[in-house]
């Protein structure tokens, strides 16, 4: 395995998520990518296990958040889940909903991977080329959003992130750079339900090392194609390129 610098992780199932409290760090940015139930997951159970969305309220988010912590939750296009995040999950975590962003998945030719507009085909639930990212700010007191002059808390609503999706199942774009104007310069970052590690981040999940191994395979294959010896020493130099 290749471990990115300054990264830490906890590999466990949901029943042991409280072990994160031992990190003794409060975070400025938390990304949550729950394994929402959908047809794709049912067809590809080998990727990860889904669980009841009601378990999400059991996550002790307030214990991990600094004042004005930005929390980003990936959500499918199912209205039921979007309503749940805004109306139940965010209030249970003491979060004030601030915006919904969209991740538009495009091909290398910058065209959506699926049609944006509904067609007249017989498909009842056509796939959409985008996913939602719902954003909330942690507040220390109910109905009161704490302010910090060093942080821009006014995040514009309905912004769009455009990128070519990874071939790795459920692999999302990296968000630290996307939200850098809304975070402290030395922001401490946490990812829940993570599938890979990021430099400088704390990651938790029951498959947190999956993409680390895939990246290592990718690096070694790339080096082989270049006629280079696939050694760990030279692959380490390429980690930032990927």
C-alpha positions as CSV (number, residue, x, y, z in Angstrom):
1,X,0.0,0.0,0.0
2,X,1.0,3.6,-0.6
3,X,0.1,5.9,2.3
4,X,0.0,9.7,1.4
5,X,2.0,12.0,3.6
6,X,0.4,13.5,6.8
7,X,-2.7,11.2,6.4
8,X,-4.3,9.1,9.0
9,X,-7.2,6.6,8.9
10,X,-9.4,4.3,10.8
11,X,-10.5,1.1,9.0
12,X,-13.6,-0.2,10.8
13,X,-17.3,-0.7,10.4
14,X,-20.0,1.7,11.5
15,X,-20.3,0.1,15.0
16,X,-16.7,1.4,15.8
17,X,-17.0,4.9,14.4
18,X,-16.8,6.3,17.9
19,X,-13.1,5.4,17.9
20,X,-12.6,8.6,15.9
21,X,-13.0,10.5,19.1
22,X,-9.6,9.3,20.2
23,X,-8.0,11.4,17.4
24,X,-8.5,14.4,19.7
25,X,-8.8,16.7,16.7
26,X,-11.6,19.0,15.7
27,X,-12.1,19.5,12.0
28,X,-12.9,22.5,9.8
29,X,-14.1,20.5,6.8
30,X,-15.9,17.2,6.8
31,X,-16.9,15.3,3.7
32,X,-19.5,12.5,4.0
33,X,-20.2,10.0,1.2
34,X,-22.9,7.7,2.6
35,X,-23.5,4.4,0.8
36,X,-27.1,5.3,-0.2
37,X,-29.2,2.4,-1.4
38,X,-29.8,2.4,-5.1
39,X,-30.2,0.0,-8.0
40,X,-26.5,0.3,-9.0
41,X,-25.4,-0.8,-5.5
42,X,-27.9,-3.7,-5.6
43,X,-26.3,-4.9,-8.9
44,X,-22.7,-4.3,-7.6
45,X,-22.8,-5.5,-4.0
46,X,-19.1,-6.3,-4.1
47,X,-18.3,-2.6,-3.8
48,X,-19.6,-1.8,-0.4
49,X,-22.5,-2.5,2.0
50,X,-25.3,-0.1,2.3
51,X,-27.2,0.5,5.5
52,X,-30.2,2.4,6.8
53,X,-30.0,6.1,6.4
54,X,-31.4,6.4,9.9
55,X,-28.0,5.3,11.2
56,X,-26.5,8.6,10.0
57,X,-28.0,10.6,12.8
58,X,-25.9,8.4,15.2
59,X,-22.7,10.0,13.9
60,X,-21.5,12.3,16.7
61,X,-20.8,15.2,14.2
62,X,-20.8,18.0,16.8
63,X,-18.0,16.3,18.7
64,X,-15.7,16.6,15.7
65,X,-16.5,20.1,14.4
66,X,-14.7,23.3,15.0
67,X,-16.7,26.5,15.0
68,X,-18.0,27.2,11.4
69,X,-17.0,23.7,10.2
70,X,-18.2,23.1,6.7
71,X,-19.8,19.8,6.2
72,X,-20.4,18.4,2.7
73,X,-22.7,15.4,2.1
74,X,-22.9,13.6,-1.2
75,X,-26.5,12.7,-2.0
76,X,-28.1,10.8,-4.9
77,X,-30.8,12.3,-7.1
78,X,-33.5,10.6,-5.0
79,X,-35.7,13.3,-3.5
80,X,-36.3,11.2,-0.4
81,X,-32.6,11.3,0.5
82,X,-32.3,15.0,-0.2
83,X,-35.2,15.9,2.0
84,X,-33.8,13.7,4.8
85,X,-30.4,15.4,4.7
86,X,-31.9,18.9,4.8
87,X,-34.8,18.3,7.2
88,X,-33.5,15.6,9.6
89,X,-29.8,14.9,9.3
90,X,-28.5,18.5,9.3
91,X,-30.6,19.6,12.3
92,X,-29.5,16.5,14.2
93,X,-25.8,17.4,13.6
94,X,-26.4,21.1,14.5
95,X,-25.8,22.2,10.9
96,X,-27.3,25.1,9.1
97,X,-28.1,24.3,5.5
98,X,-26.3,26.8,3.3
99,X,-26.2,25.5,-0.3
100,X,-26.6,22.6,-2.8
101,X,-23.9,22.1,-5.4
102,X,-23.8,19.8,-8.3
103,X,-21.2,17.5,-9.7
104,X,-21.7,17.3,-13.5
105,X,-19.9,14.2,-14.9
106,X,-18.6,14.7,-18.5
107,X,-16.6,12.8,-21.0
108,X,-13.2,13.8,-22.2
109,X,-15.0,15.8,-25.0
110,X,-16.8,17.8,-22.2
111,X,-20.2,16.3,-23.0
112,X,-22.4,15.0,-20.2
113,X,-22.0,11.2,-19.6
114,X,-25.8,10.9,-19.8
115,X,-28.3,13.3,-21.5
116,X,-29.2,16.2,-19.3
117,X,-32.8,16.4,-20.6
118,X,-35.3,13.6,-20.2
119,X,-36.0,11.7,-23.4
120,X,-39.1,10.1,-24.7
121,X,-37.7,6.6,-24.2
122,X,-39.5,4.0,-22.1
123,X,-36.9,4.2,-19.3
124,X,-38.8,5.0,-16.2
125,X,-35.8,6.3,-14.2
126,X,-33.1,7.4,-16.7
127,X,-29.7,8.0,-15.2
128,X,-28.7,11.6,-14.6
129,X,-25.2,12.9,-15.3
130,X,-24.9,14.7,-12.0
131,X,-24.9,14.1,-8.3
132,X,-25.7,16.5,-5.4
133,X,-23.4,17.9,-2.7
134,X,-25.4,19.4,0.1
135,X,-23.5,21.9,2.3
136,X,-24.0,22.9,5.9
137,X,-22.2,25.0,8.5
138,X,-21.8,23.8,12.1
139,X,-23.3,26.1,14.7
140,X,-22.6,25.9,18.4
141,X,-26.0,27.1,19.4
142,X,-29.4,26.3,17.9
143,X,-30.5,28.7,15.1
144,X,-27.3,30.7,15.4
145,X,-24.5,30.4,12.9
146,X,-21.2,31.5,14.4
147,X,-19.2,33.9,12.3
148,X,-15.4,34.2,11.8
149,X,-14.0,37.2,10.0
150,X,-11.3,35.0,8.5
151,X,-13.8,32.7,6.8
152,X,-16.3,33.5,4.0
153,X,-19.5,31.8,5.3
154,X,-21.6,33.0,2.4
155,X,-21.4,30.1,0.0
156,X,-23.2,30.6,-3.3
157,X,-26.0,28.2,-4.0
158,X,-26.4,25.9,-7.1
159,X,-22.8,26.0,-8.2
160,X,-21.5,23.2,-10.5
161,X,-18.3,21.2,-10.3
162,X,-17.5,19.7,-13.8
163,X,-15.1,16.8,-14.2
164,X,-14.5,13.5,-15.9
165,X,-15.5,10.8,-13.5
166,X,-12.9,8.2,-12.3
167,X,-13.2,4.6,-13.6
168,X,-13.1,3.6,-9.9
169,X,-16.7,3.0,-8.7
170,X,-18.1,5.8,-6.5
171,X,-14.9,7.8,-6.6
172,X,-15.7,11.5,-6.0
173,X,-13.8,14.6,-6.9
174,X,-11.3,16.0,-4.4
175,X,-12.9,18.9,-2.7
176,X,-10.2,20.6,-0.6
177,X,-9.1,22.9,-3.4
178,X,-12.7,23.5,-4.5
179,X,-13.7,25.0,-1.1
180,X,-10.4,26.6,-0.2
181,X,-11.9,30.1,-0.1
182,X,-14.4,28.9,2.5
183,X,-12.0,27.2,4.8
184,X,-9.1,28.3,7.1
185,X,-5.7,28.1,5.4
186,X,-4.6,25.3,7.6
187,X,-8.0,23.5,7.6
188,X,-8.1,20.1,9.3
189,X,-10.2,17.8,7.1
190,X,-12.1,14.6,7.7
191,X,-13.8,12.2,5.2
192,X,-16.4,9.7,6.4
193,X,-17.2,6.5,4.4
194,X,-13.9,7.1,2.6
195,X,-12.6,4.7,0.1
196,X,-9.1,6.2,-0.3
197,X,-6.6,8.3,1.6
198,X,-5.7,11.9,0.9
199,X,-2.6,13.8,1.9
200,X,-3.2,15.8,5.1
201,X,-6.7,14.2,5.7
202,X,-8.2,11.9,8.3
203,X,-10.3,9.2,6.7
204,X,-12.7,6.7,8.1
205,X,-14.5,3.8,6.4
206,X,-14.7,0.0,6.1
207,X,-13.0,0.1,2.7
208,X,-10.8,3.1,3.3
209,X,-7.7,1.5,1.7
210,X,-9.4,0.2,-1.5
211,X,-8.4,3.1,-3.8
212,X,-4.9,3.3,-2.3
213,X,-4.2,-0.2,-3.6
214,X,-5.8,0.6,-7.0
215,X,-3.6,3.7,-7.3
216,X,-0.6,1.6,-6.5
217,X,-1.6,-0.8,-9.3
218,X,-2.1,2.1,-11.7
219,X,1.3,3.6,-10.9
220,X,3.0,0.3,-11.4
221,X,1.2,-0.3,-14.7
222,X,2.1,3.2,-15.9
223,X,5.7,2.7,-15.1
224,X,5.7,-0.6,-16.9
225,X,4.3,1.0,-20.0
226,X,7.1,3.6,-19.8
227,X,9.7,0.9,-19.7
228,X,10.6,1.7,-16.1
229,X,11.0,-0.7,-13.2
230,X,8.0,-0.7,-11.0
231,X,9.6,0.0,-7.7
232,X,8.0,1.6,-4.7
233,X,10.7,4.2,-4.6
234,X,10.0,5.7,-8.1
235,X,6.2,5.2,-7.7
236,X,6.2,7.4,-4.6
237,X,7.5,10.3,-6.8
238,X,4.4,10.0,-9.0
239,X,1.8,10.0,-6.3
240,X,1.1,13.8,-6.7
241,X,0.7,13.5,-10.4
242,X,-2.2,11.1,-10.1
